[in-house]
Each structure stands twice: as structure tokens, then as C-alpha cells.
Amino acid sequence: MNLQNRELYQVWSMRLSIGIMIIVLILSWLNEIKLFDLIIRAAISFGVMYLLMTGTLSLFERTAPQKPEEGEIDPDNGRGANIDFSVGDEEIQAPSGQEAAFPGQVDRNLSSGLPDSERQAEIVKRMGWD
């Protein structure tokens, strides 16, 4: 996350925390809470909300994958190609050309109908279901 987005997030988390604090103050005041208790509730509500939001941001920054630098080529360009290999195909099927824009892992041979029973049995064996 770049510095400008981080600062924007901090500003909005501050605004939201202040908004929650004001709501807590109004509801506490309507319930006729003493002034000292109002101040304590306001501080706690602000602190909890702000800490939750900044904690969420830091957790996101630690766990989110880093953006690749410009000019860096993504080696896993064939989206989902590893799944094809792990299911039982002997070769990785990476999309190429115009087919790369087609989402998912649909077998293009299915457009002519379902495979015959021999082909289905072969698929089941390769998946290890026997």
C-alpha cells in the first residue's frame, strides 16, 4: 500500500472513530450518564475503534501479496494451470492467445457433448477415485 493510500486510510479511520465516539456520547447522554462516565465512554469507544481500524490495516499490509514491480513478468500467467496438473493432467494447460480471456477451467471439448463412458472412466482413474 503506498503512502498516499495509507494516509487516506488513517484519515478515514480517524473520522469514523470520531463519528462512533459522537454516537456513543449522544446515546450515553440520552441515558443520563454522569459527565465523568461520558468522558470515559467516549475515550474508550474512540480508542477501540481506532485501534481496530489501524490493526486491520497493519494486518492487511503484513498478509497481502506485494504488487509486482513494473517490468516484472508474472511467471504464473496461465491462470489455474496448476489445478489442471494436480487433478491429473500430465501436462500443464496454460491458455494462449484469444482463449486466455476465457475465464475458468472449462474443457473446450465439452462443447460437442459429454465424453463417452470410457473417457469418463479414464478421468476418474487419473483422479484416484477408482
Secondary structure, 3 states (H helix, E strand, C coil): CCHHHHHHHHHHHHHHHHHHHHHHHHHHHHCCCCHHHHHHHHHHHHHHHHHHHHHHHHHHHHHCCCCCCCCCCCCCCCCCHHHHHHHCCCCCCCCCHHHHHCCCCCCHHHHHCCCCHHHHHHHHHHHCCC
